[in-house]
């Protein structure tokens, strides 16, 4: 199994509540459209630290091919396009687990 973790920091001055809700809805919708996506959790970070990211997602795939399929899926690409105008920084990590 492969876990894909992404942390998102929205642009300074952005409406974090609104954007967190929007992205949570869009990301959770991928569960119905991307067959290789086995599970996904999306959560708004509760930390107020200046270094904190605003939104975190954890997605699970059977293997690297599943993640690769997800990355180019048209519905995922639409989310990435929306992020271009709303996101300051993204951090990601992928790892295998059993």
N, CA, C and O atoms as CSV, one atom per row, in Angstrom:
chain,resi,resn,atom,element,x,y,z
A,1,UNK,N,N,0.842,-1.177,0.000
A,1,UNK,CA,C,0.000,0.000,0.000
A,1,UNK,C,C,0.889,1.242,0.000
A,1,UNK,O,O,2.014,1.219,0.499
A,2,UNK,N,N,0.366,2.318,-0.565
A,2,UNK,CA,C,1.106,3.568,-0.685
A,2,UNK,C,C,0.283,4.700,-0.079
A,2,UNK,O,O,-0.895,4.863,-0.398
A,3,UNK,N,N,0.908,5.472,0.791
A,3,UNK,CA,C,0.246,6.615,1.405
A,3,UNK,C,C,0.819,7.897,0.800
A,3,UNK,O,O,2.033,8.052,0.661
A,4,UNK,N,N,-0.082,8.802,0.445
A,4,UNK,CA,C,0.247,10.088,-0.165
A,4,UNK,C,C,-0.265,11.169,0.780
A,4,UNK,O,O,-1.470,11.279,1.005
A,5,UNK,N,N,0.645,11.963,1.333
A,5,UNK,CA,C,0.275,13.013,2.275
A,5,UNK,C,C,0.633,14.359,1.665
A,5,UNK,O,O,1.739,14.551,1.159
A,6,UNK,N,N,-0.313,15.286,1.719
A,6,UNK,CA,C,-0.106,16.624,1.167
A,6,UNK,C,C,-0.545,17.649,2.210
A,6,UNK,O,O,-1.611,17.528,2.814
A,7,UNK,N,N,0.299,18.659,2.406
A,7,UNK,CA,C,-0.045,19.772,3.287
A,7,UNK,C,C,-0.104,21.037,2.433
A,7,UNK,O,O,0.773,21.284,1.605
A,8,UNK,N,N,-1.148,21.832,2.648
A,8,UNK,CA,C,-1.418,22.996,1.817
A,8,UNK,C,C,-1.476,24.251,2.688
A,8,UNK,O,O,-2.148,24.272,3.720
A,9,UNK,N,N,-0.772,25.283,2.265
A,9,UNK,CA,C,-0.867,26.600,2.923
A,9,UNK,C,C,-1.448,27.569,1.898
A,9,UNK,O,O,-0.889,27.762,0.819
A,10,UNK,N,N,-2.580,28.173,2.254
A,10,UNK,CA,C,-3.232,29.125,1.360
A,10,UNK,C,C,-2.491,30.453,1.354
A,10,UNK,O,O,-1.707,30.741,2.258
A,11,UNK,N,N,-2.743,31.252,0.339
A,11,UNK,CA,C,-2.123,32.568,0.211
A,11,UNK,C,C,-2.417,33.429,1.431
A,11,UNK,O,O,-3.472,33.301,2.052
A,12,UNK,N,N,-1.484,34.300,1.769
A,12,UNK,CA,C,-1.665,35.235,2.877
A,12,UNK,C,C,-2.919,36.063,2.627
A,12,UNK,O,O,-3.156,36.539,1.517
A,13,UNK,N,N,-3.713,36.226,3.671
A,13,UNK,CA,C,-4.938,37.009,3.584
A,13,UNK,C,C,-6.131,36.270,3.012
A,13,UNK,O,O,-7.225,36.828,2.926
A,14,UNK,N,N,-5.932,35.021,2.621
A,14,UNK,CA,C,-7.034,34.240,2.051
A,14,UNK,C,C,-8.043,33.870,3.129
A,14,UNK,O,O,-7.715,33.827,4.314
A,15,UNK,N,N,-9.258,33.607,2.710
A,15,UNK,CA,C,-10.303,33.131,3.610
A,15,UNK,C,C,-10.082,31.624,3.811
A,15,UNK,O,O,-10.562,30.803,3.029
A,16,UNK,N,N,-9.356,31.288,4.860
A,16,UNK,CA,C,-8.952,29.902,5.100
A,16,UNK,C,C,-10.166,29.003,5.301
A,16,UNK,O,O,-10.185,27.880,4.798
A,17,UNK,N,N,-11.160,29.463,6.012
A,17,UNK,CA,C,-12.365,28.654,6.248
A,17,UNK,C,C,-13.053,28.315,4.928
A,17,UNK,O,O,-13.409,27.163,4.681
A,18,UNK,N,N,-13.234,29.325,4.090
A,18,UNK,CA,C,-13.917,29.114,2.817
A,18,UNK,C,C,-13.121,28.181,1.925
A,18,UNK,O,O,-13.671,27.233,1.365
A,19,UNK,N,N,-11.822,28.444,1.788
A,19,UNK,CA,C,-10.989,27.605,0.925
A,19,UNK,C,C,-10.847,26.193,1.466
A,19,UNK,O,O,-10.838,25.234,0.694
A,20,UNK,N,N,-10.738,26.049,2.781
A,20,UNK,CA,C,-10.648,24.704,3.372
A,20,UNK,C,C,-11.907,23.906,3.043
A,20,UNK,O,O,-11.827,22.734,2.677
A,21,UNK,N,N,-13.064,24.545,3.175
A,21,UNK,CA,C,-14.320,23.873,2.843
A,21,UNK,C,C,-14.404,23.500,1.380
A,21,UNK,O,O,-14.813,22.392,1.032
A,22,UNK,N,N,-14.015,24.432,0.523
A,22,UNK,CA,C,-14.052,24.186,-0.924
A,22,UNK,C,C,-13.147,23.019,-1.307
A,22,UNK,O,O,-13.570,22.099,-2.006
A,23,UNK,N,N,-11.897,23.064,-0.843
A,23,UNK,CA,C,-10.962,22.003,-1.216
A,23,UNK,C,C,-11.319,20.666,-0.570
A,23,UNK,O,O,-11.131,19.616,-1.185
A,24,UNK,N,N,-11.826,20.691,0.649
A,24,UNK,CA,C,-12.243,19.441,1.299
A,24,UNK,C,C,-13.338,18.763,0.478
A,24,UNK,O,O,-13.295,17.554,0.248
A,25,UNK,N,N,-14.312,19.547,0.044
A,25,UNK,CA,C,-15.401,18.989,-0.761
A,25,UNK,C,C,-14.885,18.432,-2.078
A,25,UNK,O,O,-15.245,17.322,-2.469
A,26,UNK,N,N,-14.041,19.198,-2.762
A,26,UNK,CA,C,-13.512,18.755,-4.053
A,26,UNK,C,C,-12.643,17.496,-3.900
A,26,UNK,O,O,-12.765,16.550,-4.678
A,27,UNK,N,N,-11.778,17.501,-2.901
A,27,UNK,CA,C,-10.898,16.347,-2.708
A,27,UNK,C,C,-11.684,15.103,-2.313
A,27,UNK,O,O,-11.423,14.021,-2.838
A,28,UNK,N,N,-12.635,15.236,-1.406
A,28,UNK,CA,C,-13.443,14.081,-1.016
A,28,UNK,C,C,-14.255,13.547,-2.191
A,28,UNK,O,O,-14.547,12.353,-2.252
A,29,UNK,N,N,-14.620,14.425,-3.121
A,29,UNK,CA,C,-15.345,13.989,-4.315
A,29,UNK,C,C,-14.535,13.068,-5.206
A,29,UNK,O,O,-15.102,12.313,-5.995
A,30,UNK,N,N,-13.215,13.121,-5.091
A,30,UNK,CA,C,-12.375,12.247,-5.903
A,30,UNK,C,C,-12.573,10.777,-5.562
A,30,UNK,O,O,-12.313,9.904,-6.390
A,31,UNK,N,N,-13.032,10.502,-4.350
A,31,UNK,CA,C,-13.278,9.098,-3.964
A,31,UNK,C,C,-14.286,8.437,-4.884
A,31,UNK,O,O,-14.241,7.222,-5.080
A,32,UNK,N,N,-15.194,9.215,-5.450
A,32,UNK,CA,C,-16.227,8.667,-6.331
A,32,UNK,C,C,-15.813,8.609,-7.784
A,32,UNK,O,O,-16.504,7.995,-8.598
A,33,UNK,N,N,-14.691,9.240,-8.132
A,33,UNK,CA,C,-14.329,9.332,-9.546
A,33,UNK,C,C,-12.961,8.758,-9.906
A,33,UNK,O,O,-12.679,8.539,-11.084
A,34,UNK,N,N,-12.116,8.513,-8.922
A,34,UNK,CA,C,-10.775,7.980,-9.189
A,34,UNK,C,C,-10.707,6.559,-8.620
A,34,UNK,O,O,-10.515,6.387,-7.417
A,35,UNK,N,N,-10.861,5.545,-9.469
A,35,UNK,CA,C,-10.912,4.162,-8.980
A,35,UNK,C,C,-9.677,3.721,-8.199
A,35,UNK,O,O,-9.789,2.887,-7.300
A,36,UNK,N,N,-8.506,4.260,-8.518
A,36,UNK,CA,C,-7.288,3.817,-7.830
A,36,UNK,C,C,-7.162,4.403,-6.428
A,36,UNK,O,O,-6.325,3.951,-5.646
A,37,UNK,N,N,-7.975,5.398,-6.098
A,37,UNK,CA,C,-7.957,6.033,-4.778
A,37,UNK,C,C,-8.767,5.167,-3.812
A,37,UNK,O,O,-9.990,5.084,-3.918
A,38,UNK,N,N,-8.072,4.522,-2.869
A,38,UNK,CA,C,-8.723,3.581,-1.953
A,38,UNK,C,C,-9.378,4.276,-0.774
A,38,UNK,O,O,-10.454,3.870,-0.336
A,39,UNK,N,N,-8.743,5.319,-0.253
A,39,UNK,CA,C,-9.329,6.099,0.832
A,39,UNK,C,C,-8.667,7.465,0.868
A,39,UNK,O,O,-7.570,7.664,0.346
A,40,UNK,N,N,-9.371,8.408,1.505
A,40,UNK,CA,C,-8.813,9.743,1.638
A,40,UNK,C,C,-9.378,10.395,2.892
A,40,UNK,O,O,-10.568,10.289,3.188
A,41,UNK,N,N,-8.500,11.070,3.616
A,41,UNK,CA,C,-8.905,11.907,4.742
A,41,UNK,C,C,-8.426,13.312,4.434
A,41,UNK,O,O,-7.291,13.504,3.996
A,42,UNK,N,N,-9.284,14.293,4.660
A,42,UNK,CA,C,-8.918,15.689,4.483
A,42,UNK,C,C,-9.308,16.409,5.762
A,42,UNK,O,O,-10.423,16.245,6.258
A,43,UNK,N,N,-8.385,17.209,6.300
A,43,UNK,CA,C,-8.687,17.922,7.534
A,43,UNK,C,C,-8.051,19.293,7.580
A,43,UNK,O,O,-6.948,19.510,7.079
A,44,UNK,N,N,-8.782,20.221,8.201
A,44,UNK,CA,C,-8.263,21.574,8.419
A,44,UNK,C,C,-7.386,21.533,9.664
A,44,UNK,O,O,-7.800,21.051,10.718
A,45,UNK,N,N,-6.183,22.041,9.527
A,45,UNK,CA,C,-5.244,22.065,10.635
A,45,UNK,C,C,-5.760,22.989,11.739
A,45,UNK,O,O,-6.257,24.078,11.452
A,46,UNK,N,N,-5.647,22.568,12.981
A,46,UNK,CA,C,-6.105,23.384,14.103
A,46,UNK,C,C,-4.978,24.175,14.753
A,46,UNK,O,O,-5.227,24.962,15.667
A,47,UNK,N,N,-3.752,23.980,14.301
A,47,UNK,CA,C,-2.610,24.687,14.867
A,47,UNK,C,C,-2.585,26.133,14.383
A,47,UNK,O,O,-2.838,26.408,13.210
A,48,UNK,N,N,-2.284,27.038,15.278
A,48,UNK,CA,C,-2.177,28.460,14.937
A,48,UNK,C,C,-0.721,28.896,14.784
A,48,UNK,O,O,-0.451,30.089,14.645
A,49,UNK,N,N,0.207,27.966,14.808
A,49,UNK,CA,C,1.626,28.301,14.660
A,49,UNK,C,C,1.879,28.946,13.300
A,49,UNK,O,O,1.274,28.537,12.310
A,50,UNK,N,N,2.746,29.931,13.230
A,50,UNK,CA,C,3.044,30.582,11.948
A,50,UNK,C,C,3.569,29.613,10.882
A,50,UNK,O,O,3.381,29.843,9.687
A,51,UNK,N,N,4.214,28.552,11.304
A,51,UNK,CA,C,4.768,27.593,10.345
A,51,UNK,C,C,3.748,26.553,9.880
A,51,UNK,O,O,4.055,25.728,9.020
A,52,UNK,N,N,2.550,26.587,10.438
A,52,UNK,CA,C,1.547,25.559,10.150
A,52,UNK,C,C,0.972,25.703,8.742
A,52,UNK,O,O,0.864,26.805,8.204
A,53,UNK,N,N,0.614,24.586,8.176
A,53,UNK,CA,C,-0.135,24.545,6.921
A,53,UNK,C,C,-1.614,24.557,7.287
A,53,UNK,O,O,-1.976,24.250,8.422
A,54,UNK,N,N,-2.466,24.909,6.334
A,54,UNK,CA,C,-3.891,25.053,6.623
A,54,UNK,C,C,-4.700,23.765,6.446
A,54,UNK,O,O,-5.614,23.489,7.224
A,55,UNK,N,N,-4.366,22.996,5.439
A,55,UNK,CA,C,-5.161,21.818,5.095
A,55,UNK,C,C,-4.226,20.643,4.853
A,55,UNK,O,O,-3.149,20.803,4.280
A,56,UNK,N,N,-4.642,19.468,5.291
A,56,UNK,CA,C,-3.832,18.259,5.123
A,56,UNK,C,C,-4.705,17.161,4.524
A,56,UNK,O,O,-5.852,16.975,4.932
A,57,UNK,N,N,-4.158,16.446,3.566
A,57,UNK,CA,C,-4.874,15.276,3.050
A,57,UNK,C,C,-3.960,14.069,3.108
A,57,UNK,O,O,-2.747,14.165,2.924
A,58,UNK,N,N,-4.576,12.936,3.367
A,58,UNK,CA,C,-3.891,11.655,3.362
A,58,UNK,C,C,-4.692,10.739,2.442
A,58,UNK,O,O,-5.875,10.493,2.677
A,59,UNK,N,N,-4.052,10.243,1.407
A,59,UNK,CA,C,-4.708,9.362,0.446
A,59,UNK,C,C,-3.967,8.028,0.412
A,59,UNK,O,O,-2.754,7.972,0.612
A,60,UNK,N,N,-4.711,6.960,0.156
A,60,UNK,CA,C,-4.133,5.617,0.117
A,60,UNK,C,C,-4.398,4.987,-1.246
A,60,UNK,O,O,-5.501,5.060,-1.787
A,61,UNK,N,N,-3.342,4.362,-1.784
A,61,UNK,CA,C,-3.394,3.671,-3.074
A,61,UNK,C,C,-2.776,2.289,-2.906
A,61,UNK,O,O,-1.999,2.057,-1.980
A,62,UNK,N,N,-3.121,1.382,-3.796
A,62,UNK,CA,C,-2.533,0.043,-3.747
A,62,UNK,C,C,-1.048,0.067,-4.068
A,62,UNK,O,O,-0.269,-0.709,-3.514
A,63,UNK,N,N,-0.654,0.981,-4.986
A,63,UNK,CA,C,0.718,0.970,-5.471
A,63,UNK,C,C,1.050,2.292,-6.158
A,63,UNK,O,O,0.211,3.190,-6.224
A,64,UNK,N,N,2.257,2.407,-6.660
A,64,UNK,CA,C,2.706,3.623,-7.345
A,64,UNK,C,C,1.868,3.903,-8.586
A,64,UNK,O,O,1.569,5.059,-8.884
A,65,UNK,N,N,1.488,2.855,-9.310
A,65,UNK,CA,C,0.676,3.044,-10.515
A,65,UNK,C,C,-0.658,3.702,-10.168
A,65,UNK,O,O,-1.156,4.532,-10.928
A,66,UNK,N,N,-1.234,3.339,-9.034
A,66,UNK,CA,C,-2.485,3.958,-8.599
A,66,UNK,C,C,-2.319,5.439,-8.323
A,66,UNK,O,O,-3.170,6.243,-8.703
A,67,UNK,N,N,-1.227,5.808,-7.662
A,67,UNK,CA,C,-0.942,7.217,-7.402
A,67,UNK,C,C,-0.692,7.960,-8.709
A,67,UNK,O,O,-1.161,9.085,-8.882
A,68,UNK,N,N,0.031,7.348,-9.617
A,68,UNK,CA,C,0.314,7.982,-10.907
A,68,UNK,C,C,-0.980,8.237,-11.684
A,68,UNK,O,O,-1.123,9.278,-12.325
A,69,UNK,N,N,-1.912,7.297,-11.630
A,69,UNK,CA,C,-3.211,7.458,-12.294
A,69,UNK,C,C,-3.988,8.618,-11.674
A,69,UNK,O,O,-4.593,9.421,-12.385
A,70,UNK,N,N,-3.965,8.698,-10.351
A,70,UNK,CA,C,-4.626,9.780,-9.615
A,70,UNK,C,C,-4.063,11.141,-10.013
A,70,UNK,O,O,-4.817,12.092,-10.217
A,71,UNK,N,N,-2.765,11.233,-10.119
A,71,UNK,CA,C,-2.108,12.515,-10.415
A,71,UNK,C,C,-2.557,13.119,-11.733
A,71,UNK,O,O,-2.627,14.343,-11.850
A,72,UNK,N,N,-2.863,12.300,-12.725
A,72,UNK,CA,C,-3.243,12.814,-14.042
A,72,UNK,C,C,-4.742,12.741,-14.306
A,72,UNK,O,O,-5.201,13.126,-15.381
A,73,UNK,N,N,-5.508,12.251,-13.333
A,73,UNK,CA,C,-6.957,12.161,-13.517
A,73,UNK,C,C,-7.518,13.570,-13.729
A,73,UNK,O,O,-7.150,14.486,-12.994
A,74,UNK,N,N,-8.397,13.764,-14.712
A,74,UNK,CA,C,-8.928,15.102,-15.018
A,74,UNK,C,C,-9.554,15.816,-13.811
A,74,UNK,O,O,-9.409,17.032,-13.688
A,75,UNK,N,N,-10.229,15.112,-12.940
A,75,UNK,CA,C,-10.844,15.759,-11.780
A,75,UNK,C,C,-9.793,16.223,-10.776
A,75,UNK,O,O,-9.974,17.248,-10.119
A,76,UNK,N,N,-8.711,15.488,-10.655
A,76,UNK,CA,C,-7.616,15.910,-9.788
A,76,UNK,C,C,-6.883,17.104,-10.404
A,76,UNK,O,O,-6.508,18.039,-9.695
A,77,UNK,N,N,-6.685,17.072,-11.699
A,77,UNK,CA,C,-6.007,18.173,-12.389
A,77,UNK,C,C,-6.798,19.472,-12.228
A,77,UNK,O,O,-6.195,20.537,-12.100
A,78,UNK,N,N,-8.125,19.410,-12.231
A,78,UNK,CA,C,-8.954,20.605,-12.003
A,78,UNK,C,C,-8.658,21.211,-10.631
A,78,UNK,O,O,-8.593,22.432,-10.486
A,79,UNK,N,N,-8.483,20.364,-9.641
A,79,UNK,CA,C,-8.155,20.850,-8.294
A,79,UNK,C,C,-6.774,21.492,-8.297
A,79,UNK,O,O,-6.582,22.552,-7.701
A,80,UNK,N,N,-5.824,20.867,-8.953
A,80,UNK,CA,C,-4.479,21.444,-9.046
A,80,UNK,C,C,-4.509,22.807,-9.723
A,80,UNK,O,O,-3.794,23.723,-9.317
A,81,UNK,N,N,-5.340,22.940,-10.756
A,81,UNK,CA,C,-5.466,24.221,-11.442
A,81,UNK,C,C,-6.032,25.289,-10.507
A,81,UNK,O,O,-5.571,26.431,-10.526
A,82,UNK,N,N,-7.014,24.937,-9.698
A,82,UNK,CA,C,-7.591,25.882,-8.732
A,82,UNK,C,C,-6.542,26.290,-7.689
A,82,UNK,O,O,-6.516,27.434,-7.235
A,83,UNK,N,N,-5.699,25.358,-7.326
A,83,UNK,CA,C,-4.663,25.639,-6.334
A,83,UNK,C,C,-3.674,26.699,-6.816
A,83,UNK,O,O,-3.099,27.420,-6.002
A,84,UNK,N,N,-3.474,26.800,-8.116
A,84,UNK,CA,C,-2.493,27.749,-8.659
A,84,UNK,C,C,-2.781,29.181,-8.231
A,84,UNK,O,O,-1.853,29.980,-8.102
A,85,UNK,N,N,-4.046,29.523,-8.010
A,85,UNK,CA,C,-4.402,30.897,-7.666
A,85,UNK,C,C,-4.687,31.091,-6.178
A,85,UNK,O,O,-4.909,32.219,-5.738
A,86,UNK,N,N,-4.683,30.021,-5.406
A,86,UNK,CA,C,-5.110,30.130,-4.005
A,86,UNK,C,C,-4.080,29.622,-3.006
A,86,UNK,O,O,-4.220,29.859,-1.806
A,87,UNK,N,N,-3.058,28.935,-3.473
A,87,UNK,CA,C,-2.131,28.249,-2.568
A,87,UNK,C,C,-0.739,28.873,-2.642
A,87,UNK,O,O,-0.181,29.085,-3.719
A,88,UNK,N,N,-0.208,29.156,-1.470
A,88,UNK,CA,C,1.143,29.707,-1.357
A,88,UNK,C,C,2.200,28.612,-1.401
A,88,UNK,O,O,3.232,28.760,-2.057
A,89,UNK,N,N,1.934,27.506,-0.694
A,89,UNK,CA,C,2.956,26.469,-0.552
A,89,UNK,C,C,2.297,25.105,-0.356
A,89,UNK,O,O,1.236,24.981,0.257
A,90,UNK,N,N,2.963,24.091,-0.900
A,90,UNK,CA,C,2.508,22.704,-0.757
A,90,UNK,C,C,3.708,21.857,-0.354
A,90,UNK,O,O,4.808,22.041,-0.877
A,91,UNK,N,N,3.498,20.938,0.566
A,91,UNK,CA,C,4.510,19.943,0.916
A,91,UNK,C,C,3.868,18.568,0.755
A,91,UNK,O,O,2.695,18.388,1.081
A,92,UNK,N,N,4.620,17.616,0.264
A,92,UNK,CA,C,4.072,16.279,0.039
A,92,UNK,C,C,5.078,15.207,0.419
A,92,UNK,O,O,6.291,15.413,0.366
A,93,UNK,N,N,4.541,14.062,0.804
A,93,UNK,CA,C,5.358,12.889,1.086
A,93,UNK,C,C,4.588,11.646,0.660
A,93,UNK,O,O,3.375,11.567,0.857
A,94,UNK,N,N,5.277,10.692,0.085
A,94,UNK,CA,C,4.709,9.423,-0.324
A,94,UNK,C,C,5.548,8.314,0.265
A,94,UNK,O,O,6.777,8.373,0.237
A,95,UNK,N,N,4.879,7.290,0.804
A,95,UNK,CA,C,5.642,6.166,1.346
A,95,UNK,C,C,4.807,4.898,1.323
A,95,UNK,O,O,3.577,4.928,1.362
A,96,UNK,N,N,5.527,3.778,1.257
A,96,UNK,CA,C,4.887,2.466,1.278
A,96,UNK,C,C,4.704,2.026,2.722
A,96,UNK,O,O,5.533,2.321,3.582
A,97,UNK,N,N,3.613,1.320,2.979
A,97,UNK,CA,C,3.341,0.752,4.297
A,97,UNK,C,C,2.599,-0.562,4.117
A,97,UNK,O,O,2.101,-0.876,3.036
A,98,UNK,N,N,2.541,-1.318,5.202
A,98,UNK,CA,C,1.825,-2.599,5.107
A,98,UNK,C,C,0.708,-2.652,6.123
A,98,UNK,O,O,-0.010,-3.649,6.200
